[in-house]
Amino acid sequence: MILNMQSTTTLFRLSTTALLIAGLLAVSLSACSQEEQAQVPAKAGGLDQTGPYDVVAGWFKPGIDRWDQPVIAVAIDNADRIFIGNADQNATQPFAPMLSPIGVVLEERSATSSKPDSEKTHAHQIMVLNANGEVIEDWSQWDDTIVIPHNIEINPYDPERHLWVVDRDDHQIHKFTNDGKELVMTLGESGVPGTDENHFDRPAALAFLPDGSFYVADGYGNSRIIKFDKYGNFLLEWGSKGDGPGQFDLVHSVTIDSQNRVYASDRSNHRIQVFDENGTFIQEWPNVGSPTRVVVAEDDTVWIADAEYNRIANFDLQGKLQTYWGVSGDTPGAMDNPHSFAIDDFGNLFVADAWNNRLQKFKPSANADKTRLIAPAFIFKK
């Protein structure tokens, strides 16, 4: 009996070990299948940490002792006026083990998971930095209005350069004057999620068309994309929960190309979906990691921030991976959940490195391969 028990225990341990090894191999092969699609110059250890860029170490200077707020959004007004959106001071990082137990699906790690409202301290939600990374404005007057500025954007077609804030946890979208003195428009109802034309359920992002109309990724609670006119009037919507064409599992970011095609980062489905301007499905790009931000550049290339592999990746318009770079960590240039990024007029790249609580600045290397540099975001010419 003792021998049988020992044999059974040994077999169980061997089976468990085999399952764990199989899981590790599956993760490794999944990563390799993506990486084999692109030619990437190797650096020390076979990793390409900053690609064609040099990191400007220590650039971000929030001016606050013991800064502990995840930087989750960035928008460029000009090279000396950089907006950032920060999660609240009590933001927490959920436990995220390397491997899930067999047969168990873990909830995806979020850059902005937070404690209950009663425990939150809302401060420094929107800040403006200069070219040296120093805070020149702190929009503290809106700290009681904004809960989680999940995405911030400046409409590139707006001569007044209004700042739009997608407040995920308060289910609202706000439009502010560029100086932050006036709240011009609000969509959604504070604290009230919903599925109708006048409500959101934890919206994630937005993108603009030249006529002022815009798309909203209403992604965390609702699995849909909504289009509004420039006055905030509802025009159309599409999407539902699922993994089929036109369905979403956390539509996290949205952008538009020169042919009015809409690109949506379907984050928890690990894919990009492409639609026409009315929401008709065109194609999907599977196995792209965890796309937190998608941007179409003016040279018709598509760039994503990938929070699964902690990298920046580049695709052509057919969804073929062209290049990528980035490593996990907290040293200068490494990333831990890149949640957003933007490019200034000088080609500098700014990455909202969420779980490292910082905005990182990368400048093009002197000998950079220009085909690997991120061009400015596409905008329609007048």
C-alpha positions as CSV (number, residue, x, y, z in Angstrom):
1,M,0.0,0.0,0.0
2,I,2.8,2.4,0.9
3,L,4.6,1.6,-2.4
4,N,1.4,2.3,-4.3
5,M,0.9,5.6,-2.6
6,Q,4.4,6.6,-3.3
7,S,4.1,5.6,-7.0
8,T,0.8,7.5,-7.2
9,T,2.5,10.6,-5.6
10,T,5.4,10.3,-8.0
11,L,3.2,10.0,-11.0
12,F,1.1,13.0,-9.9
13,R,4.3,15.1,-9.5
14,L,5.6,14.0,-12.9
15,S,2.2,14.8,-14.5
16,T,2.1,18.2,-12.8
17,T,5.6,19.0,-13.9
18,A,4.8,17.9,-17.5
19,L,1.8,20.2,-17.6
20,L,3.8,23.2,-16.3
21,I,6.5,22.5,-18.9
22,A,3.9,22.2,-21.6
23,G,2.4,25.5,-20.5
24,L,5.8,27.2,-20.6
25,L,6.5,25.8,-24.0
26,A,3.1,27.1,-25.3
27,V,3.9,30.6,-24.0
28,S,7.3,30.5,-25.6
29,L,6.1,29.2,-28.9
30,S,3.3,31.7,-29.0
31,A,5.8,34.5,-28.5
32,C,8.2,33.0,-31.1
33,S,5.4,32.7,-33.7
34,Q,5.0,36.4,-33.6
35,E,8.6,37.4,-33.4
36,E,9.6,35.2,-36.4
37,Q,7.5,37.5,-38.6
38,A,9.8,40.5,-38.1
39,Q,13.5,41.1,-38.5
40,V,14.7,42.7,-35.3
41,P,18.4,43.6,-34.7
42,A,19.6,41.8,-31.6
43,K,21.3,43.6,-28.7
44,A,22.7,42.4,-25.4
45,G,21.1,39.2,-24.3
46,G,19.2,39.0,-27.6
47,L,16.8,41.8,-26.5
48,D,16.1,45.0,-28.3
49,Q,15.3,47.3,-25.4
50,T,14.8,50.7,-27.0
51,G,14.9,50.0,-30.7
52,P,15.9,53.0,-32.8
53,Y,15.6,55.3,-29.8
54,D,17.8,56.4,-26.9
55,V,16.0,56.8,-23.6
56,V,16.3,60.1,-21.8
57,A,16.9,58.7,-18.3
58,G,15.3,60.7,-15.4
59,W,13.4,63.0,-17.8
60,F,10.0,62.8,-15.9
61,K,10.0,65.2,-12.9
62,P,6.6,65.2,-11.3
63,G,7.8,67.5,-8.5
64,I,6.1,65.5,-5.9
65,D,7.8,63.5,-3.2
66,R,7.2,59.7,-3.4
67,W,5.3,59.9,-6.6
68,D,3.2,56.8,-6.8
69,Q,0.6,57.4,-9.5
70,P,0.4,55.3,-12.7
71,V,0.8,57.5,-15.8
72,I,-1.8,56.1,-18.2
73,A,-2.4,58.7,-20.9
74,V,-0.4,61.2,-22.9
75,A,-1.3,63.8,-25.5
76,I,1.1,66.3,-27.2
77,D,0.0,69.9,-27.7
78,N,3.5,70.9,-28.8
79,A,7.1,70.0,-27.8
80,D,6.9,72.2,-24.7
81,R,3.4,71.3,-23.7
82,I,2.8,67.7,-23.0
83,F,-0.4,66.5,-21.3
84,I,-0.5,63.4,-19.1
85,G,-3.4,61.6,-17.4
86,N,-2.7,59.9,-14.1
87,A,-4.6,57.2,-12.2
88,D,-5.5,58.0,-8.6
89,Q,-2.9,57.8,-5.8
90,N,-4.4,54.6,-4.4
91,A,-4.3,52.6,-7.7
92,T,-3.3,49.0,-7.0
93,Q,-1.5,46.4,-9.0
94,P,-3.4,43.1,-9.0
95,F,-1.4,39.9,-8.6
96,A,-0.5,38.6,-12.0
97,P,1.4,35.2,-11.9
98,M,3.4,34.1,-14.9
99,L,1.3,31.0,-15.4
100,S,-2.4,30.4,-14.7
101,P,-3.4,27.1,-13.0
102,I,-4.5,24.5,-15.6
103,G,-8.1,25.1,-16.6
104,V,-8.3,28.5,-14.9
105,V,-8.5,31.8,-16.7
106,L,-7.2,34.8,-14.8
107,E,-8.7,38.2,-15.1
108,E,-6.5,40.4,-17.3
109,R,-4.3,42.8,-15.5
110,S,-5.4,46.4,-15.8
111,A,-3.4,49.5,-15.7
112,T,-6.1,51.3,-13.8
113,S,-7.6,48.8,-11.3
114,S,-8.2,50.7,-8.2
115,K,-9.7,50.6,-4.7
116,P,-13.3,51.4,-3.9
117,D,-14.4,55.1,-4.3
118,S,-14.5,55.6,-0.6
119,E,-10.7,55.0,-0.4
120,K,-9.7,57.0,-3.4
121,T,-7.7,60.2,-3.3
122,H,-8.1,62.0,-6.6
123,A,-5.2,64.4,-7.2
124,H,-3.0,65.4,-10.1
125,Q,-5.3,63.7,-12.6
126,I,-4.3,66.0,-15.4
127,M,-0.8,67.6,-15.6
128,V,1.1,69.5,-18.2
129,L,4.9,69.0,-18.7
130,N,7.4,71.1,-20.5
131,A,10.2,69.8,-22.8
132,N,12.4,69.1,-19.8
133,G,9.8,66.9,-18.1
134,E,8.9,69.5,-15.5
135,V,5.3,70.1,-14.4
136,I,4.1,73.5,-15.6
137,E,0.4,73.1,-14.9
138,D,-1.6,70.9,-12.5
139,W,-5.3,70.9,-13.3
140,S,-6.2,70.4,-9.6
141,Q,-9.4,72.4,-10.2
142,W,-10.8,69.3,-11.9
143,D,-9.7,66.7,-9.4
144,D,-13.2,66.3,-8.1
145,T,-14.6,66.0,-11.6
146,I,-12.3,63.4,-13.1
147,V,-11.9,59.9,-11.6
148,I,-9.7,58.0,-14.1
149,P,-8.4,59.9,-17.2
150,H,-8.0,56.7,-19.1
151,N,-7.4,58.4,-22.4
152,I,-6.7,62.1,-23.3
153,E,-6.7,63.5,-26.8
154,I,-6.4,66.8,-28.6
155,N,-8.5,67.0,-31.7
156,P,-5.9,67.7,-34.4
157,Y,-8.6,69.4,-36.6
158,D,-9.6,71.8,-33.8
159,P,-7.8,75.2,-34.0
160,E,-8.6,75.9,-30.4
161,R,-6.8,72.6,-29.3
162,H,-9.4,71.5,-26.8
163,L,-8.4,68.6,-24.5
164,W,-10.7,65.7,-24.4
165,V,-10.6,63.4,-21.3
166,V,-12.2,59.9,-21.3
167,D,-13.1,59.3,-17.7
168,R,-13.4,55.6,-17.5
169,D,-14.6,55.0,-14.0
170,D,-17.1,57.9,-13.9
171,H,-18.6,56.9,-17.3
172,Q,-18.1,60.3,-18.9
173,I,-16.2,62.1,-21.6
174,H,-15.2,65.7,-21.0
175,K,-14.1,68.5,-23.3
176,F,-11.9,71.2,-21.8
177,T,-10.4,74.4,-23.1
178,N,-6.7,74.0,-23.7
179,D,-5.8,76.1,-20.7
180,G,-8.0,74.0,-18.4
181,K,-10.1,77.0,-17.3
182,E,-13.4,75.9,-18.7
183,L,-15.3,72.6,-19.1
184,V,-17.0,73.0,-22.5
185,M,-19.0,69.8,-22.8
186,T,-19.6,66.5,-21.0
187,L,-21.1,63.3,-22.4
188,G,-22.5,60.6,-20.2
189,E,-23.9,60.7,-16.6
190,S,-21.6,60.9,-13.6
191,G,-21.4,57.6,-11.8
192,V,-24.2,56.0,-13.9
193,P,-23.2,53.3,-16.4
194,G,-25.6,52.5,-19.2
195,T,-26.1,50.9,-22.6
196,D,-28.2,53.5,-24.4
197,E,-27.2,56.5,-26.6
198,N,-26.7,58.8,-23.7
199,H,-24.6,56.7,-21.4
200,F,-21.3,54.8,-21.3
201,D,-20.1,51.9,-19.2
202,R,-16.4,52.5,-18.5
203,P,-15.3,54.1,-21.8
204,A,-11.7,53.7,-22.9
205,A,-10.7,56.0,-25.7
206,L,-11.8,58.2,-28.7
207,A,-10.6,59.3,-32.1
208,F,-11.6,62.2,-34.4
209,L,-12.5,62.8,-38.0
210,P,-11.9,66.2,-39.8
211,D,-15.6,67.3,-39.5
212,G,-15.3,67.1,-35.8
213,S,-17.2,63.8,-35.4
214,F,-15.6,61.2,-33.3
215,Y,-15.6,57.5,-32.4
216,V,-15.6,56.3,-28.8
217,A,-14.4,52.9,-27.6
218,D,-17.0,52.2,-25.0
219,G,-15.0,49.2,-24.0
220,Y,-14.7,48.0,-20.4
221,G,-18.4,47.6,-19.5
222,N,-19.9,47.8,-22.9
223,S,-18.3,46.1,-25.9
224,R,-19.1,48.6,-28.6
225,I,-17.8,51.5,-30.6
226,I,-20.0,54.6,-30.9
227,K,-19.9,57.5,-33.4
228,F,-21.0,61.0,-32.4
229,D,-21.1,64.2,-34.4
230,K,-19.1,67.2,-33.4
231,Y,-21.8,68.4,-31.0
232,G,-21.9,65.1,-29.2
233,N,-25.1,63.8,-30.9
234,F,-25.3,60.0,-31.3
235,L,-24.9,58.8,-34.9
236,L,-24.4,55.0,-34.8
237,E,-22.8,52.2,-32.9
238,W,-21.6,48.6,-33.4
239,G,-20.3,45.7,-31.4
240,S,-21.2,43.2,-28.7
241,K,-19.5,40.9,-26.2
242,G,-17.6,38.0,-27.8
243,D,-14.7,36.9,-30.0
244,G,-16.4,36.8,-33.4
245,P,-16.0,39.4,-36.2
246,G,-17.3,42.8,-34.9
247,Q,-17.5,41.6,-31.3
248,F,-15.1,42.7,-28.6
249,D,-13.7,41.8,-25.3
250,L,-12.5,45.1,-24.0
251,V,-12.2,47.5,-27.0
252,H,-9.4,49.6,-25.5
253,S,-8.3,52.0,-28.2
254,V,-9.5,53.3,-31.6
255,T,-7.8,55.2,-34.5
256,I,-8.5,56.1,-38.2
257,D,-6.5,55.8,-41.4
258,S,-6.4,57.7,-44.6
259,Q,-9.3,55.6,-46.1
260,N,-11.6,56.3,-43.1
261,R,-11.0,52.8,-41.8
262,V,-11.4,52.3,-38.1
263,Y,-8.8,50.3,-36.2
264,A,-9.9,48.9,-32.8
265,S,-7.6,47.3,-30.3
266,D,-9.7,44.4,-29.0
267,R,-7.4,44.0,-26.0
268,S,-8.6,40.8,-24.2
269,N,-9.1,39.1,-27.5
270,H,-5.5,39.9,-28.3
271,R,-6.2,41.3,-31.7
272,I,-6.8,44.4,-33.9
273,Q,-10.0,44.6,-35.8
274,V,-10.5,46.8,-38.8
275,F,-13.9,48.3,-39.9
276,D,-15.2,50.8,-42.5
277,E,-16.4,54.1,-41.2
278,N,-19.9,52.7,-40.6
279,G,-18.8,49.7,-38.6
280,T,-18.7,47.0,-41.3
281,F,-16.1,44.4,-40.5
282,I,-13.1,44.3,-42.9
283,Q,-10.5,42.1,-41.2
284,E,-8.8,41.1,-38.0
285,W,-5.1,40.8,-37.0
286,P,-4.9,38.0,-34.4
287,N,-2.2,37.3,-31.8
288,V,-0.9,40.8,-31.3
289,G,-0.4,40.5,-27.5
290,S,-2.4,42.9,-25.3
291,P,-2.9,46.0,-27.5
292,T,-3.5,49.0,-25.2
293,R,-3.0,51.7,-27.8
294,V,-3.2,51.7,-31.6
295,V,-2.1,54.5,-33.8
296,V,-2.0,54.9,-37.6
297,A,1.1,57.0,-38.6
298,E,1.2,59.4,-41.5
299,D,3.3,56.9,-43.5
300,D,0.5,54.3,-43.4
301,T,2.1,52.1,-40.8
302,V,0.2,50.9,-37.7
303,W,1.8,51.0,-34.2
304,I,0.6,49.5,-31.0
305,A,1.6,49.5,-27.4
306,D,1.6,45.9,-26.3
307,A,1.2,45.4,-22.5
308,E,1.6,41.6,-22.7
309,Y,5.1,41.7,-24.1
310,N,5.9,45.2,-22.8
311,R,6.9,46.4,-26.2
312,I,6.1,48.8,-29.1
313,A,5.2,46.9,-32.3
314,N,4.8,48.0,-35.9
315,F,2.4,46.4,-38.5
316,D,1.7,47.2,-42.1
317,L,-1.8,47.8,-43.3
318,Q,-2.4,44.1,-43.9
319,G,-1.6,43.3,-40.3
320,K,1.9,41.8,-40.9
321,L,4.3,42.4,-38.0
322,Q,7.3,44.5,-39.3
323,T,9.3,45.3,-36.2
324,Y,9.2,45.7,-32.5
325,W,11.2,46.6,-29.5
326,G,10.9,46.7,-25.7
327,V,11.7,44.7,-22.6
328,S,10.1,44.2,-19.2
329,G,11.4,46.0,-16.2
330,D,11.8,49.3,-14.3
331,T,15.2,50.5,-15.4
332,P,15.4,53.4,-17.8
333,G,14.0,52.3,-21.2
334,A,12.3,49.1,-19.9
335,M,8.5,49.1,-19.5
336,D,5.9,47.6,-17.3
337,N,2.5,47.9,-19.0
338,P,2.9,50.6,-21.7
339,H,-0.6,52.1,-21.7
340,S,-0.3,54.9,-24.3
341,F,2.2,56.8,-26.4
342,A,2.6,59.9,-28.5
343,I,5.1,61.5,-30.9
344,D,6.1,65.2,-30.9
345,D,7.1,67.3,-33.9
346,F,10.8,66.4,-33.4
347,G,10.2,62.7,-33.5
348,N,10.5,62.2,-29.8
349,L,8.5,59.3,-28.4
350,F,6.6,59.5,-25.1
351,V,5.4,56.3,-23.5
352,A,3.0,56.2,-20.5
353,D,4.7,53.5,-18.6
354,A,1.8,52.8,-16.3
355,W,3.1,50.4,-13.6
356,N,6.4,52.2,-13.4
357,N,4.5,55.4,-12.5
358,R,6.3,57.5,-15.2
359,L,6.2,59.0,-18.6
360,Q,9.3,58.0,-20.5
361,K,10.9,60.0,-23.2
362,F,12.8,58.4,-26.1
363,K,14.7,60.4,-28.7
364,P,15.7,59.0,-32.1
365,S,19.2,57.6,-32.0
366,A,21.8,59.3,-34.2
367,N,22.3,56.2,-36.3
368,A,18.7,55.0,-36.1
369,D,17.1,52.9,-38.9
370,K,14.5,55.4,-40.0
371,T,12.2,52.7,-41.1
372,R,11.8,51.7,-37.4
373,L,11.0,55.2,-36.2
374,I,7.4,56.1,-35.4
375,A,6.1,58.8,-37.7
376,P,3.6,61.4,-36.4
377,A,0.0,60.2,-36.2
378,F,-2.0,60.4,-39.5
379,I,-4.3,63.4,-39.9
380,F,-6.3,64.3,-43.0
381,K,-4.8,67.3,-44.8
382,K,-7.1,70.3,-45.5
